[in-house]
Amino acid sequence: MRSSQVKPLLKWVGGKRQLLPELRRFYPTTFNTYIEPFFGSGAVFFDLHGSGALDGRQVVLVDSNPDLIGCYQAVRDNVDAVADALDALADGHQRGGHEHYYLVRDTRFNPERDARRDATGRIAYTPELAAMLVYLNRTGFNGLFRVNARGAFNVPAGRYERPHIADRARLHDVSAALSDPRVTLVLGSFVHAHAIARPGDFLYFDPPYAPLSRTAAFTSYTAPRFGSAEQAELQRVVLALATRGCQVLVSNSTADEIRDLYDQNDTARRAGLRAFRVPARRAINSKAARRGPVDEYVITNLPRHEP
Ligand SMILES: C[S@@+](CC[C@H](N)C(=O)[O-])C[C@H]1O[C@@H](n2cnc3c(N)ncnc32)[C@H](O)[C@@H]1O
């Protein structure tokens, strides 16, 4: 088996790199197609890819964010042009800092996205647009991707001294991983998984987490909102797939609604699912330590291996 780490291209809210040690304990040893319906920055896909576990297998990566899918497609199809454009943006940032960030965001990125968006919401990303998304992601506040009611990306500049913007090697690794003809990128809803998954397939679901409190729900930036109706619909899809003989792995918060959907739920148990509470964020600074230990749910019909 190959073992070459490929780091995700983007910083993404809810990125799962920290949870990988827990998730790896559930990876199945045999499976057919790998399907990841909430792709985001793809921490689990790149982890599986790096270990060689996906070699020779079909892979379907789904996300409902048209910028994300457009960006990955451009990186896959035209990586050198993306890398050149990113170098130029990194130079501009070194000279112009925040001013450059806002200039790119408001006079180039948003107008270009508007011009290239079709009636279905898909955005035909050019290499320049992809480079701008990577640049804004690396230099913007907390790597957030947030749009306003009119669909304009409106994240303010971040406060980084020397942001790490251009990384040709990483762009090439990501492009190579996505260029495998067996890998398909799909712009769409997680429900797509229900339509395509067959017995023996392995699916990892990492939806926007259910908020732990009302305040968290109110300040959530997720747009369009992934609310209780969507969490319930996802539970129905996951149960149906488990019953179909698919190998499912789900992560979510330990909010009461998630406990009720999967942990204290007879239908979920009958479908063969178990819910594990696993430690989430490591306390890396005093602020995080003050928040106390946070658990997350890992919900699955797969056996857990010893660490
Ligand atoms: C928690 S993030 C996934 C993070 C990912 N596992 C990672 O490591 O970066 C959730 C993702 O689901 C996507 N999403 C939100 N609603 C969706 C839906 N209804 N169907 C498919 N994807 C959706 C968001 O665009 C976001 O990228």
The ligand as an SDF file (V2000), in Angstrom:
LIG
                    3D

 27 29  0  0  0  0  0  0  0  0999 V2000
  -18.7490   19.8980    7.8890 C   0  0  0  0  0  0  0  0  0  0  0  0
  -18.4390   20.2910    6.2000 S   0  0  0  0  0  0  0  0  0  0  0  0
  -17.5410   18.8910    5.6410 C   0  0  0  0  0  0  0  0  0  0  0  0
  -16.1120   18.9630    6.0520 C   0  0  0  0  0  0  0  0  0  0  0  0
  -15.2310   17.8900    5.4490 C   0  0  0  0  0  0  0  0  0  0  0  0
  -15.4720   16.5810    6.0160 N   0  0  0  0  0  0  0  0  0  0  0  0
  -13.7650   18.2870    5.6420 C   0  0  0  0  0  0  0  0  0  0  0  0
  -12.9520   17.4900    6.1270 O   0  0  0  0  0  0  0  0  0  0  0  0
  -13.4520   19.4200    5.2740 O   0  0  0  0  0  0  0  0  0  0  0  0
  -19.9940   20.1150    5.4550 C   0  0  0  0  0  0  0  0  0  0  0  0
  -20.0060   20.2800    3.9330 C   0  0  0  0  0  0  0  0  0  0  0  0
  -21.3060   19.9330    3.4750 O   0  0  0  0  0  0  0  0  0  0  0  0
  -21.6960   20.7920    2.4220 C   0  0  0  0  0  0  0  0  0  0  0  0
  -23.1740   20.7580    2.3920 N   0  0  0  0  0  0  0  0  0  0  0  0
  -24.0530   21.5000    3.1000 C   0  0  0  0  0  0  0  0  0  0  0  0
  -25.3200   21.1190    2.8420 N   0  0  0  0  0  0  0  0  0  0  0  0
  -25.2280   20.0890    1.9670 C   0  0  0  0  0  0  0  0  0  0  0  0
  -26.1840   19.2490    1.3190 C   0  0  0  0  0  0  0  0  0  0  0  0
  -27.4910   19.4060    1.5460 N   0  0  0  0  0  0  0  0  0  0  0  0
  -25.7520   18.2820    0.4920 N   0  0  0  0  0  0  0  0  0  0  0  0
  -24.4230   18.1200    0.2330 C   0  0  0  0  0  0  0  0  0  0  0  0
  -23.4590   18.8960    0.8230 N   0  0  0  0  0  0  0  0  0  0  0  0
  -23.8640   19.8550    1.6620 C   0  0  0  0  0  0  0  0  0  0  0  0
  -21.0530   22.1230    2.7420 C   0  0  0  0  0  0  0  0  0  0  0  0
  -20.8420   22.8680    1.5510 O   0  0  0  0  0  0  0  0  0  0  0  0
  -19.7480   21.6960    3.4340 C   0  0  0  0  0  0  0  0  0  0  0  0
  -18.6920   21.6590    2.5070 O   0  0  0  0  0  0  0  0  0  0  0  0
  1  2  1  0
  2  3  1  0
  2 10  1  0
  3  4  1  0
  4  5  1  0
  5  6  1  0
  5  7  1  0
  7  8  2  0
  7  9  1  0
 10 11  1  0
 11 12  1  0
 11 26  1  0
 12 13  1  0
 13 14  1  0
 13 24  1  0
 14 15  1  0
 14 23  1  0
 15 16  2  0
 16 17  1  0
 17 18  1  0
 17 23  2  0
 18 19  1  0
 18 20  2  0
 20 21  1  0
 21 22  2  0
 22 23  1  0
 24 25  1  0
 24 26  1  0
 26 27  1  0
M  CHG  2   2   1   9  -1
M  END
$$$$
